[in-house]
């Protein structure tokens, strides 16, 4: 039956939907009439080979010989031009100047030797900065999510865009806006966490920073993975209200014109071949009108992985019919589209539509201007001092203090520190997946230079901050795991690179000496245990068995605790890791995530008290290794109490909340509802608090989640200082997807002001009066406005 359904989908040029396309005024046009006319003029002069070339990608190594540009190989590989050069820098070991010159050489060939004279789009990953040698490496997105600081995200992304444009890139396969609700998912580190509202706010800031005000000077963002990747997405209400929301926000509010569908399935059909997900939901309902690019190898996986096509050619036809315009990372299925056209599986009009969208993107990016600007002249520096300052600030604001029994900040009487554990003096715990360093080593099997850019370890950071006043004794004590606790995923439902992956061993590290570690620990004033994951234990294609501290690290921590000296646990990694076995025995616990190039300096400044920690969890921290998803919005049942709740994070100071003011009776038709309250720093240290607004329905028959984040503000307060926070909430933020429509319901709601999702400081019950309101054009208001 399934094969019959798939065959039916295949031979239909378009799936006929009962719902009509919705007109959404928030979505900006993909092109002006002038751009459309230019694209049509170019299209009319193109032959079939030229058209197919524009909807394909290719890897840079196909154009190179001995690590350098080869004109001969390029002539052979792309005689008719090419749409995209895929991940053009993350697999290469080129200096910034050499990388730019390589891009210029390829573009010169395309502009002077091909019939169409159309440059390529050079694209790369960008969630932790420009993924290339020498570029600033920011903290991983899950850490950045804990900053709750959209302005920080925007500034980081803007610096990334400048670096990418300087090299000649114009397009990024970022941001990743999937909601992640289980630490068992190996890609959770790429996300901004479990909440749709927070993810949407951070994602929008990223897009605004990356794209800037003009596609001709910024970098085109790609929101991925549409939609519900890494989680169950068959619950329609949850899919629409939550998993689609971050993508919808960056499309409607950020002007994103590129979307990447996921490797997953929706209603049993691969998303890459799913017209309901791509054509109906994305294009017709959300209103997206731009370019849809495939994830790497995802189209052929319809055939080889999902087993839902009879051939690669059929897979290509299914993907094109569903709405995917460009095949990345390289042409496998789309080169067979002429055959699909001859067999009646696709139409010429459909093929031309995708080519036209590809051309429009290139026009928007300035690539088809008379004299396109390819890269920046002069000597390039991808990690200037101003970027390192951004990386340091980002790391400081991403590190979460989870527990503190007054041991932090370190006291003046501490004269001897035992710095122990596998992550104490290594750079490999600083780097998340899709950093250049992770990609070049894991995917391409090459070593990277830890001094290009300079990666600051925790040991170096402490030495920088403490100098000779405090003795730091270092010993690894144990390995990350033995044997290395990670396996390469071979399920076929990931990047096609997986078949070529071999994890490389970390060279140059001494063998751990447990006895020496315990001796050092027993003679110290305090123990700093640096534990957790490295780039080989978390990330795409890397599967771990469970989410405890890897290998023998849990037992190692217990031995350190047994010395009787206070243990400060510093946990690195891309996910939450279980600490319930010894949480109550640790003097302090710090979640460092993968903190990027300045991670060591940022951590050291927090530990010694130069910086007051301010980050708060963007995910729930579980207490057990149970594999079910955790979502704070459902409430925490007694048997599933989290170790630390969503929104939680400690400071070296304390904050008092007071004087909540909100009208108790408002109307559903009101534009905004004013919510105001005061926050005061009542401690002895300056700091920053993240105040959170939650809403809970009080009507017994409500179908809303029990608690939902609906606003937040990060506020800096000096010791003793008090500030008034004013927020403007829209009743339309209560919208739900029910019975295939968007509806806002009146009723009684409790507004909650909290320091976390469970630490609620102020509440007020209000009544929103009026008839239920239908939103025929879908959501248009997403955020609470801050004064």
C-alpha positions as CSV (number, residue, x, y, z in Angstrom):
1,X,0.0,0.0,0.0
2,X,2.8,2.4,0.9
3,X,4.6,1.9,-2.4
4,X,1.3,2.6,-4.3
5,X,0.9,5.8,-2.4
6,X,4.4,6.9,-3.1
7,X,4.1,6.0,-6.8
8,X,0.9,8.1,-6.9
9,X,2.7,11.0,-5.3
10,X,5.5,10.6,-7.8
11,X,3.5,10.7,-11.0
12,X,1.4,13.6,-9.9
13,X,3.1,16.9,-10.9
14,X,1.5,18.6,-8.0
15,X,-0.4,17.2,-5.1
16,X,-3.8,18.8,-5.1
17,X,-4.5,20.3,-1.7
18,X,-7.9,21.4,-0.5
19,X,-6.5,24.4,1.3
20,X,-5.7,27.5,-0.7
21,X,-2.5,29.4,-0.4
22,X,-2.8,32.0,2.4
23,X,-1.8,35.6,1.7
24,X,0.6,36.6,4.4
25,X,1.6,40.2,4.4
26,X,4.5,39.6,6.8
27,X,6.5,37.7,4.2
28,X,8.5,40.1,2.0
29,X,8.5,39.4,-1.7
30,X,11.3,37.1,-2.9
31,X,12.1,39.4,-5.8
32,X,11.1,42.7,-7.3
33,X,9.7,42.9,-10.8
34,X,13.1,44.0,-12.0
35,X,14.9,41.0,-10.5
36,X,12.2,38.6,-11.9
37,X,12.6,40.1,-15.3
38,X,16.4,39.7,-15.2
39,X,16.1,36.1,-14.0
40,X,13.6,35.3,-16.8
41,X,15.9,36.8,-19.4
42,X,18.8,34.7,-18.2
43,X,16.6,31.6,-18.0
44,X,15.3,32.0,-21.6
45,X,18.8,31.7,-22.9
46,X,19.8,28.6,-21.0
47,X,19.9,25.0,-22.3
48,X,19.0,22.0,-20.2
49,X,22.7,21.4,-19.1
50,X,22.9,25.0,-18.0
51,X,19.7,24.8,-16.0
52,X,20.6,21.5,-14.2
53,X,24.0,23.0,-13.3
54,X,22.3,25.9,-11.4
55,X,20.4,23.5,-9.1
56,X,23.4,21.4,-8.0
57,X,26.2,21.8,-5.6
58,X,29.7,20.5,-5.7
59,X,32.5,20.1,-3.2
60,X,35.6,22.3,-3.6
61,X,38.0,19.3,-3.7
62,X,36.5,18.4,-7.0
63,X,38.1,21.6,-8.4
64,X,41.5,21.2,-6.8
65,X,44.8,19.4,-7.3
66,X,47.3,19.0,-4.5
67,X,45.2,21.3,-2.3
68,X,45.1,24.1,-4.9
69,X,42.7,25.4,-7.5
70,X,43.0,23.4,-10.8
71,X,41.7,25.1,-13.9
72,X,41.7,21.8,-15.8
73,X,39.8,19.9,-13.1
74,X,37.3,22.7,-12.9
75,X,36.7,22.7,-16.6
76,X,36.1,19.0,-16.4
77,X,33.9,19.1,-13.3
78,X,31.6,22.1,-14.1
79,X,31.7,22.9,-17.8
80,X,28.2,24.3,-17.6
81,X,28.7,26.2,-14.4
82,X,27.3,25.3,-10.9
83,X,24.8,26.5,-8.4
84,X,26.7,26.1,-5.1
85,X,30.2,25.3,-3.9
86,X,29.3,23.3,-0.8
87,X,31.1,23.8,2.5
88,X,33.8,25.5,0.6
89,X,36.2,26.2,3.6
90,X,35.5,23.7,6.4
91,X,37.4,20.9,4.7
92,X,40.4,22.9,3.7
93,X,43.5,24.1,5.4
94,X,43.9,27.5,3.7
95,X,44.9,30.9,5.1
96,X,42.3,33.6,4.8
97,X,44.1,35.2,1.8
98,X,44.5,31.8,0.1
99,X,40.8,31.0,0.6
100,X,39.7,34.3,-0.9
101,X,42.0,33.8,-3.8
102,X,40.6,30.3,-4.4
103,X,37.1,31.6,-4.4
104,X,38.1,34.3,-6.9
105,X,39.8,31.8,-9.2
106,X,36.7,29.6,-9.3
107,X,34.5,32.6,-10.0
108,X,36.8,33.9,-12.6
109,X,36.5,30.6,-14.5
110,X,32.7,30.7,-14.3
111,X,32.5,34.3,-15.4
112,X,34.9,34.0,-18.3
113,X,34.8,30.4,-19.6
114,X,31.2,29.2,-19.2
115,X,28.4,29.9,-21.6
116,X,26.1,31.4,-19.0
117,X,28.8,33.4,-17.1
118,X,27.0,32.9,-13.8
119,X,29.0,32.9,-10.6
120,X,28.5,30.2,-7.9
121,X,27.2,30.7,-4.4
122,X,29.9,29.7,-2.0
123,X,28.2,28.5,1.2
124,X,29.4,27.4,4.6
125,X,28.3,26.7,8.2
126,X,28.1,29.6,10.6
127,X,26.5,28.7,14.0
128,X,29.7,29.2,15.9
129,X,31.3,31.6,13.5
130,X,32.6,31.2,10.0
131,X,33.7,27.6,9.7
132,X,37.2,28.1,8.3
133,X,40.8,28.0,9.4
134,X,41.7,31.0,11.5
135,X,38.2,32.4,12.1
136,X,36.8,33.4,15.5
137,X,35.2,30.3,17.2
138,X,32.2,31.3,19.3
139,X,30.5,29.0,21.9
140,X,28.2,26.3,20.7
141,X,24.6,27.4,20.2
142,X,23.2,25.5,23.2
143,X,25.5,27.6,25.4
144,X,24.6,30.8,23.6
145,X,21.0,29.9,24.2
146,X,21.7,30.1,27.9
147,X,22.7,33.7,27.5
148,X,19.2,34.7,26.7
149,X,20.8,37.7,25.0
150,X,19.6,38.3,21.4
151,X,21.8,41.4,21.1
152,X,24.9,39.3,21.7
153,X,23.7,36.8,19.1
154,X,23.2,39.5,16.5
155,X,26.6,41.0,17.1
156,X,28.3,37.7,16.8
157,X,26.5,36.8,13.6
158,X,27.3,40.2,12.1
159,X,31.0,39.5,12.7
160,X,30.6,36.1,11.1
161,X,29.0,37.8,8.0
162,X,31.9,40.2,7.6
163,X,34.4,37.3,7.7
164,X,32.4,35.3,5.2
165,X,32.0,38.2,2.8
166,X,35.7,39.0,3.0
167,X,36.4,35.4,1.8
168,X,33.8,35.7,-1.1
169,X,31.0,33.6,0.6
170,X,27.5,34.8,0.3
171,X,25.3,32.1,1.9
172,X,25.2,30.1,5.1
173,X,23.5,26.8,6.1
174,X,22.6,28.4,9.4
175,X,20.9,28.8,11.9
176,X,19.7,25.5,13.2
177,X,16.4,26.2,14.9
178,X,15.2,22.7,15.9
179,X,13.8,22.4,19.4
180,X,15.7,19.8,21.4
181,X,14.0,18.0,24.2
182,X,16.3,15.1,25.0
183,X,20.0,15.1,25.8
184,X,20.3,11.8,24.1
185,X,20.0,13.5,20.7
186,X,23.5,13.9,19.5
187,X,22.7,17.2,17.7
188,X,21.1,19.0,20.7
189,X,24.2,21.1,21.0
190,X,23.4,22.9,17.7
191,X,20.1,24.1,19.1
192,X,19.0,27.0,21.3
193,X,17.2,24.6,23.5
194,X,13.8,23.2,24.1
195,X,11.6,26.3,24.0
196,X,10.0,27.8,20.9
197,X,9.8,31.3,22.2
198,X,13.4,31.6,23.2
199,X,14.6,29.8,20.1
200,X,12.6,32.1,17.9
201,X,14.0,35.2,19.6
202,X,17.6,34.0,19.4
203,X,17.1,32.7,15.8
204,X,15.7,36.1,14.7
205,X,18.6,37.9,16.2
206,X,21.1,35.6,14.4
207,X,19.4,36.1,11.1
208,X,19.3,39.9,11.5
209,X,23.0,39.9,12.3
210,X,24.0,37.6,9.5
211,X,21.9,39.1,6.7
212,X,22.1,42.7,7.8
213,X,20.0,45.2,5.9
214,X,21.0,44.2,2.4
215,X,21.5,40.8,0.7
216,X,24.2,42.4,-1.4
217,X,26.4,43.0,1.6
218,X,25.2,40.4,4.1
219,X,25.1,36.6,4.1
220,X,21.9,34.8,3.2
221,X,20.7,32.7,6.1
222,X,19.2,29.2,5.8
223,X,16.8,28.1,8.5
224,X,17.0,24.4,9.2
225,X,15.7,21.7,9.6
226,X,12.1,22.2,8.6
227,X,10.3,20.9,10.7
228,X,10.4,18.9,13.9
229,X,13.8,17.3,13.3
230,X,15.2,15.3,16.2
231,X,11.8,14.9,17.9
232,X,8.4,13.5,17.2
233,X,6.6,15.8,14.8
234,X,3.3,13.9,14.0
235,X,1.3,15.8,16.7
236,X,-0.1,18.4,14.4
237,X,-0.9,20.9,17.2
238,X,2.6,20.7,18.7
239,X,4.2,20.8,15.2
240,X,2.4,24.0,14.2
241,X,2.5,25.8,17.5
242,X,6.1,25.0,18.5
243,X,8.4,23.2,16.0
244,X,7.4,25.4,13.1
245,X,7.4,28.7,15.1
246,X,11.2,29.5,15.0
247,X,11.3,29.0,11.3
248,X,8.1,31.0,10.8
249,X,9.5,33.9,12.8
250,X,12.7,34.2,10.8
251,X,10.8,33.9,7.5
252,X,8.1,36.5,8.5
253,X,10.2,38.8,10.7
254,X,13.7,38.1,9.5
255,X,13.3,37.9,5.8
256,X,14.9,34.5,5.5
257,X,14.8,33.3,1.9
258,X,16.4,29.9,2.2
259,X,15.0,26.8,4.0
260,X,16.5,23.4,4.5
261,X,14.1,20.5,5.1
262,X,15.2,17.8,7.6
263,X,16.5,14.2,7.1
264,X,13.4,13.0,9.0
265,X,9.9,11.9,8.1
266,X,6.5,13.4,8.5
267,X,3.5,11.2,8.5
268,X,5.8,8.3,7.5
269,X,7.0,10.0,4.3
270,X,10.6,11.4,4.1
271,X,10.4,15.2,4.5
272,X,12.6,15.6,1.4
273,X,9.9,14.1,-0.7
274,X,7.0,15.4,1.3
275,X,4.7,17.9,-0.5
276,X,2.6,18.3,2.6
277,X,5.6,19.6,4.7
278,X,7.3,21.6,2.0
279,X,4.7,22.8,-0.5
280,X,1.6,22.9,1.7
281,X,2.9,23.9,5.2
282,X,6.0,25.8,4.3
283,X,5.0,27.6,1.1
284,X,1.2,27.8,1.3
285,X,0.6,28.2,5.0
286,X,3.7,29.9,6.3
287,X,3.9,31.8,3.1
288,X,7.6,31.1,2.3
289,X,8.5,32.2,-1.2
290,X,12.2,31.6,-1.5
291,X,14.7,28.9,-2.1
292,X,14.5,25.4,-0.6
293,X,17.8,23.5,-0.5
294,X,18.3,19.9,0.4
295,X,20.3,18.7,3.3
296,X,23.5,17.0,2.2
297,X,22.6,13.7,0.4
298,X,19.0,13.9,1.7
299,X,17.4,13.5,-1.8
300,X,19.2,10.2,-2.6
301,X,18.4,9.0,0.9
302,X,14.8,8.9,-0.2
303,X,15.9,5.9,-2.2
304,X,18.9,4.5,-0.3
305,X,17.9,5.3,3.3
306,X,14.2,5.7,3.6
307,X,13.5,3.1,0.8
308,X,10.6,5.2,-0.5
309,X,11.7,5.6,-4.1
310,X,12.5,2.9,-6.6
311,X,15.6,4.6,-8.0
312,X,17.8,7.7,-7.6
313,X,16.0,9.2,-10.6
314,X,12.6,8.7,-8.9
315,X,13.9,10.1,-5.7
316,X,15.0,13.3,-7.5
317,X,11.6,13.6,-9.1
318,X,9.8,13.2,-5.8
319,X,12.0,15.9,-4.2
320,X,11.5,18.4,-7.0
321,X,7.7,17.8,-7.0
322,X,7.7,18.2,-3.2
323,X,9.4,21.6,-3.5
324,X,13.2,21.2,-3.1
325,X,14.9,23.5,-5.5
326,X,18.6,22.6,-5.1
327,X,20.4,19.4,-4.4
328,X,23.3,19.6,-2.0
329,X,26.0,18.8,-1.3
330,X,26.6,17.5,-4.8
331,X,24.5,16.3,-7.7
332,X,23.4,12.7,-7.4
333,X,19.7,12.7,-8.2
334,X,19.1,16.0,-9.9
335,X,21.5,15.3,-12.8
336,X,18.9,12.6,-13.7
337,X,16.0,15.1,-13.9
338,X,16.1,15.2,-17.7
339,X,15.3,11.5,-17.7
340,X,12.5,12.2,-15.2
341,X,11.2,14.8,-17.5
342,X,11.2,12.4,-20.5
343,X,9.3,9.9,-18.4
344,X,6.7,12.4,-17.3
345,X,7.6,12.4,-13.7
346,X,8.2,16.2,-13.6
347,X,7.3,19.1,-15.9
348,X,9.5,21.6,-17.6
349,X,7.6,24.4,-15.8
350,X,8.5,22.9,-12.4
351,X,12.2,22.5,-13.3
352,X,12.3,26.1,-14.6
353,X,10.7,27.4,-11.4
354,X,13.5,26.0,-9.3
355,X,16.2,27.3,-11.7
356,X,14.5,30.7,-11.6
357,X,14.6,30.7,-7.8
358,X,18.3,29.9,-7.8
359,X,19.0,32.7,-10.2
360,X,17.0,35.2,-8.1
361,X,19.0,34.3,-5.1
362,X,22.2,35.0,-7.0
363,X,20.8,38.3,-8.2
364,X,19.8,39.3,-4.7
365,X,23.3,38.5,-3.4
366,X,24.9,40.8,-6.0
367,X,26.6,37.9,-7.9
368,X,25.0,38.9,-11.2
369,X,25.9,42.6,-11.0
370,X,28.0,43.9,-13.8
371,X,31.2,43.8,-11.7
372,X,30.4,41.5,-8.7
373,X,32.4,42.1,-5.6
374,X,34.1,38.8,-4.8
375,X,35.9,38.9,-1.5
376,X,37.8,41.8,0.1
377,X,41.2,43.0,-1.1
378,X,44.2,43.2,1.2
379,X,45.4,41.0,4.0
380,X,42.5,39.3,5.8
381,X,42.3,38.6,9.5
382,X,39.4,36.4,10.5
383,X,40.1,36.7,14.3
384,X,40.8,40.4,15.0
385,X,40.8,41.7,18.6
386,X,37.2,42.9,18.4
387,X,36.1,39.4,17.5
388,X,37.9,37.8,20.4
389,X,36.2,40.3,22.7
390,X,32.9,39.1,21.3
391,X,33.9,35.5,21.8
392,X,35.0,36.2,25.4
393,X,31.7,38.0,26.2
394,X,29.7,35.2,24.6
395,X,31.5,32.6,26.7
396,X,31.0,34.5,29.9
397,X,27.3,34.8,29.3
398,X,26.9,31.1,28.2
399,X,28.4,29.4,31.2
400,X,25.8,28.3,33.8
401,X,26.4,28.1,37.5
402,X,24.3,25.2,38.6
403,X,25.3,24.8,42.2
404,X,27.4,26.8,44.7
405,X,28.0,26.0,48.4
406,X,29.8,29.4,48.8
407,X,33.0,27.9,47.5
408,X,32.8,30.3,44.5
409,X,34.2,32.7,43.7
410,X,37.5,31.3,44.9
411,X,38.5,32.8,48.2
412,X,41.7,34.7,48.9
413,X,42.9,32.0,51.2
414,X,43.0,29.4,48.4
415,X,46.7,29.0,47.6
416,X,46.8,25.5,46.0
417,X,44.4,24.3,43.3
418,X,44.2,20.7,42.1
419,X,43.2,21.1,38.4
420,X,42.2,17.6,37.4
421,X,40.3,15.7,34.7
422,X,40.5,15.0,31.0
423,X,39.2,18.5,30.1
424,X,41.5,20.5,32.3
425,X,44.2,21.3,29.7
426,X,42.8,20.4,26.3
427,X,41.3,22.5,23.5
428,X,39.1,19.6,22.4
429,X,36.5,20.4,25.0
430,X,36.1,24.0,23.8
431,X,34.8,23.1,20.4
432,X,31.2,22.2,19.4
433,X,30.2,20.5,16.2
434,X,30.2,22.6,13.0
435,X,33.1,24.6,14.3
436,X,35.9,24.5,11.8
437,X,38.0,22.4,14.1
438,X,35.4,19.8,14.6
439,X,34.6,19.5,10.9
440,X,38.1,19.3,9.7
441,X,39.1,16.6,12.2
442,X,35.9,14.5,12.5
443,X,34.6,14.7,8.9
444,X,37.9,15.1,7.0
445,X,40.4,13.3,9.3
446,X,42.8,16.2,9.4
447,X,44.5,17.9,12.4
448,X,43.8,21.5,13.2
449,X,46.2,24.2,14.6
450,X,45.1,25.1,18.1
451,X,46.8,28.5,17.7
452,X,44.9,29.5,14.5
453,X,42.8,30.9,16.1
454,X,44.3,30.7,19.5
455,X,42.2,28.3,21.7
456,X,42.5,29.1,25.4
457,X,42.2,26.0,27.7
458,X,40.9,26.1,31.3
459,X,44.5,25.6,32.6
460,X,45.8,28.5,30.5
461,X,42.9,30.7,31.6
462,X,43.5,30.0,35.3
463,X,47.2,30.7,34.9
464,X,46.4,33.9,33.1
465,X,44.2,35.1,35.9
466,X,45.9,33.8,39.0
467,X,49.6,34.3,38.0
468,X,52.1,33.0,40.6
469,X,49.9,33.9,43.6
470,X,48.2,30.5,43.5
471,X,49.9,27.1,42.8
472,X,48.0,25.1,40.1
473,X,48.8,21.4,40.1
474,X,47.5,19.6,37.0
475,X,46.9,16.0,36.3
476,X,44.4,14.4,33.9
477,X,43.6,11.5,36.3
478,X,41.4,9.7,33.8
479,X,40.7,9.6,30.1
480,X,37.5,10.7,28.5
481,X,36.5,7.1,28.0
482,X,38.2,3.8,27.5
483,X,37.6,2.6,24.9
484,X,36.5,5.9,23.3
485,X,32.8,5.9,24.2
486,X,31.3,6.9,20.8
487,X,30.4,5.1,17.7
488,X,29.9,6.4,14.2
489,X,26.2,6.3,13.2
490,X,25.6,4.0,10.3
491,X,21.8,4.2,9.9
492,X,22.1,5.9,6.5
493,X,19.8,8.8,7.6
494,X,22.6,11.4,8.0
495,X,25.2,13.0,5.8
496,X,26.7,10.8,3.2
497,X,30.1,11.7,4.7
498,X,29.4,9.2,7.5
499,X,30.6,6.3,5.3
500,X,34.0,7.9,5.1
501,X,34.4,8.9,8.7
502,X,37.1,7.5,11.0
503,X,37.6,9.2,14.3
504,X,41.1,10.3,14.9
505,X,42.9,9.9,18.2
506,X,44.0,12.9,20.1
507,X,47.8,13.1,20.0
508,X,50.3,14.4,22.4
509,X,48.4,13.9,25.7
510,X,50.1,12.1,28.6
511,X,48.6,8.9,29.9
512,X,46.3,9.7,32.9
513,X,47.8,8.9,36.3
514,X,45.0,8.3,38.9
515,X,47.2,7.9,41.9
516,X,49.0,11.2,41.2
517,X,45.7,12.9,40.7
518,X,44.5,11.7,44.1
519,X,47.8,12.8,45.7
520,X,47.5,16.2,44.2
521,X,43.8,16.4,45.3
522,X,44.6,15.5,48.9
523,X,47.2,18.2,49.2
524,X,45.1,21.0,47.7
525,X,42.9,23.6,49.1
526,X,40.2,23.0,46.4
527,X,39.7,20.7,43.5
528,X,38.6,21.8,40.1
529,X,37.5,18.7,38.2
530,X,37.2,19.4,34.5
531,X,35.1,16.6,33.0
532,X,32.6,15.8,30.3
533,X,32.7,15.5,26.5
534,X,34.9,16.5,23.7
535,X,34.3,17.0,20.0
536,X,34.3,13.2,19.4
537,X,31.7,12.4,22.0
538,X,28.9,14.7,20.9
539,X,27.8,15.9,17.5
540,X,26.2,14.7,14.3
541,X,27.1,11.1,13.5
542,X,28.4,10.5,17.0
543,X,26.3,8.2,19.2
544,X,27.0,7.7,23.0
545,X,25.6,5.1,25.2
546,X,23.7,7.1,27.8
547,X,24.2,10.7,29.1
548,X,26.2,10.2,32.2
549,X,29.8,11.5,32.4
550,X,31.6,9.4,29.8
551,X,33.8,6.4,30.5
552,X,35.3,6.3,34.0
553,X,34.7,10.0,34.8
554,X,31.8,9.4,37.2
555,X,33.9,7.0,39.3
556,X,36.8,9.5,39.1
557,X,34.7,12.3,40.5
558,X,33.6,10.1,43.3
559,X,37.2,9.4,44.2
560,X,37.9,13.1,44.3
561,X,35.0,13.7,46.5
562,X,36.2,11.0,48.9
563,X,39.4,13.0,49.5
564,X,37.3,15.4,51.6
565,X,38.4,18.5,49.7
566,X,35.8,20.7,48.1
567,X,35.2,19.7,44.5
568,X,34.2,22.2,41.9
569,X,32.8,20.3,39.0
570,X,33.2,21.9,35.6
571,X,31.3,20.1,32.9
572,X,32.1,20.5,29.2
573,X,30.1,19.2,26.4
574,X,27.2,19.6,24.0
575,X,24.4,18.3,26.2
576,X,23.2,17.9,29.8
577,X,25.1,15.1,31.6
578,X,23.7,13.3,34.6
579,X,25.2,14.4,37.9
580,X,22.5,13.1,40.4
581,X,24.8,10.4,41.8
582,X,27.1,13.0,43.5
583,X,25.4,16.3,43.0
584,X,24.8,16.8,46.7
585,X,28.5,16.1,47.5
586,X,30.0,18.7,45.1
587,X,30.8,22.1,46.4
588,X,29.9,23.7,43.1
589,X,28.9,22.7,39.6
590,X,29.5,24.8,36.5
591,X,28.1,23.9,33.1
592,X,30.6,25.2,30.6
593,X,29.1,23.6,27.4
594,X,31.6,24.0,24.4
595,X,32.6,27.6,25.2
596,X,34.7,28.4,22.1
597,X,38.1,30.0,21.7
598,X,38.0,32.2,24.8
599,X,36.4,29.5,27.0
600,X,39.4,29.1,29.3
601,X,39.6,32.9,30.1
602,X,35.9,33.2,30.6
603,X,35.7,30.2,32.9
604,X,38.7,31.4,34.9
605,X,37.2,34.8,35.4
606,X,34.0,33.3,36.6
607,X,35.8,30.9,39.0
608,X,37.9,33.6,40.5
609,X,35.1,36.2,40.7
610,X,36.1,38.7,38.0
611,X,32.9,37.9,36.2
612,X,29.5,37.2,37.9
613,X,27.8,34.3,36.1
614,X,24.4,35.2,34.6
615,X,23.5,32.4,32.2
616,X,20.3,30.4,32.7
617,X,19.4,27.0,31.2
618,X,17.7,26.9,27.8
619,X,17.0,23.2,28.4
620,X,15.8,21.1,31.3
621,X,18.6,19.4,33.1
622,X,17.5,15.8,33.7
623,X,18.0,13.7,36.8
624,X,18.0,10.3,35.2
625,X,19.0,8.7,31.9
626,X,15.4,8.1,30.9
627,X,15.1,8.6,27.1
628,X,11.7,10.3,27.0
629,X,11.6,13.9,26.0
630,X,11.4,16.6,28.7
631,X,9.4,19.8,28.0
632,X,9.0,22.2,30.9
633,X,5.7,23.3,29.3
634,X,4.1,20.1,30.3
635,X,5.0,20.7,34.0
636,X,7.4,18.5,35.9
637,X,5.7,15.5,37.3
638,X,6.9,14.3,40.7
639,X,8.5,11.2,39.3
640,X,10.3,13.2,36.7
641,X,11.7,16.0,38.8
642,X,14.5,17.7,36.9
643,X,17.9,18.1,38.4
644,X,17.6,21.8,37.3
645,X,14.6,23.3,35.6
646,X,14.4,25.3,32.4
647,X,15.4,28.9,33.0
648,X,17.6,28.1,36.0
649,X,21.0,29.5,36.8
650,X,22.7,30.9,39.8
651,X,24.6,34.1,40.4
652,X,27.1,35.4,43.0
653,X,24.5,37.9,44.0
654,X,20.7,37.8,44.8
655,X,17.8,39.5,43.2
656,X,14.5,40.5,44.7
657,X,11.3,40.9,42.6
658,X,8.4,43.2,43.6
659,X,5.5,45.4,42.6
660,X,3.9,43.5,39.8
661,X,1.4,45.6,38.1
662,X,-1.1,44.4,35.4
663,X,-4.8,45.1,34.7
664,X,-6.9,42.2,36.0
665,X,-9.5,42.6,33.3
666,X,-8.6,43.2,29.7
667,X,-10.2,42.5,26.3
668,X,-9.2,40.0,23.7
669,X,-9.3,42.8,21.2
670,X,-6.7,44.9,23.1
671,X,-3.5,45.5,21.2
672,X,-1.1,45.0,24.1
673,X,-1.3,44.4,27.8
674,X,1.1,46.3,30.0
675,X,3.1,44.2,32.5
676,X,5.5,45.9,34.9
677,X,7.5,44.9,37.9
678,X,10.7,45.7,39.7
679,X,14.0,43.8,40.1
680,X,16.6,44.8,42.7
681,X,20.1,43.5,43.2
682,X,20.2,42.8,47.0
683,X,23.6,41.2,47.0
684,X,27.1,42.6,47.3
685,X,28.2,42.0,43.7
686,X,27.2,43.7,40.4
687,X,25.4,41.3,38.1
688,X,22.8,40.6,35.4
689,X,19.5,38.9,36.0
690,X,17.3,37.3,33.4
691,X,13.7,38.0,34.3
692,X,11.1,35.6,32.7
693,X,7.4,36.1,31.9
694,X,5.3,32.9,31.9
695,X,1.6,32.5,31.2
696,X,-0.6,29.6,32.5
697,X,-4.2,28.9,31.5
698,X,-6.6,28.6,34.5
699,X,-9.7,27.4,32.7
700,X,-10.2,23.7,33.4
701,X,-10.9,22.8,29.7
702,X,-8.0,24.7,28.3
703,X,-5.9,22.9,25.6
704,X,-2.9,25.1,26.2
705,X,0.2,23.8,27.8
706,X,0.3,24.4,31.6
707,X,3.0,27.0,31.5
708,X,4.6,28.8,28.6
709,X,7.4,31.4,28.3
710,X,6.0,34.6,26.8
711,X,8.7,37.1,27.4
712,X,12.1,37.8,29.1
713,X,14.5,40.6,29.7
714,X,18.2,40.5,30.6
715,X,18.9,43.3,33.0
716,X,22.3,44.5,34.4
717,X,22.1,45.7,38.0
718,X,24.8,47.1,40.2
719,X,24.8,46.0,43.9
720,X,21.9,47.7,45.5
721,X,20.4,48.9,42.3
722,X,16.7,48.5,41.4
723,X,15.1,48.8,37.9
724,X,11.6,48.8,36.7
725,X,10.9,46.3,33.8
726,X,8.0,47.1,31.5
727,X,6.7,44.5,29.0
728,X,3.8,44.7,26.6
729,X,2.1,41.4,26.0
730,X,-0.3,40.8,23.1
731,X,-3.4,38.6,23.6
732,X,-2.6,37.1,20.2
733,X,0.4,35.4,21.8
734,X,-2.1,33.0,23.3
735,X,-3.0,31.7,19.8
736,X,-3.4,27.9,19.4
737,X,-3.7,25.6,16.4
738,X,-7.0,23.8,16.7
739,X,-9.2,22.2,14.1
740,X,-6.9,23.3,11.3
741,X,-7.1,27.0,12.2
742,X,-5.4,29.5,14.4
743,X,-7.6,30.6,17.3
744,X,-7.2,32.9,20.3
745,X,-9.4,32.1,23.3
746,X,-10.5,34.3,26.1
747,X,-10.6,33.2,29.7
748,X,-8.6,33.3,32.9
749,X,-4.8,33.3,32.8
750,X,-2.1,33.5,35.4
751,X,0.8,35.8,34.6
752,X,4.0,34.7,36.3
753,X,7.2,36.5,36.7
754,X,10.1,34.2,37.6
755,X,13.8,33.6,37.9
756,X,13.2,30.3,36.3
757,X,10.2,28.2,35.1
758,X,9.8,26.8,38.7
759,X,11.1,29.8,40.7
760,X,8.1,32.1,40.3
761,X,8.4,35.3,42.3
762,X,5.3,37.2,41.3
763,X,1.8,36.2,40.0
764,X,-1.4,37.8,39.0
765,X,-4.6,36.2,37.8
766,X,-6.3,38.1,34.9
767,X,-9.4,37.7,32.9
768,X,-9.2,38.2,29.1
769,X,-12.8,38.9,27.9
770,X,-14.3,38.6,24.5
771,X,-15.4,36.2,21.8
772,X,-12.8,33.7,20.5
773,X,-10.8,35.2,17.7
774,X,-9.9,33.4,14.5
775,X,-6.7,34.4,12.7
776,X,-7.4,33.5,9.0
777,X,-3.9,34.5,7.9
778,X,-2.1,32.7,10.7
779,X,0.2,34.1,13.4
780,X,1.4,37.7,12.9
781,X,2.5,38.6,16.5
782,X,5.1,36.4,18.2
783,X,6.9,38.4,20.9
784,X,6.2,40.5,24.0
785,X,7.7,43.9,23.5
786,X,10.1,45.3,26.2
787,X,10.2,49.0,27.0
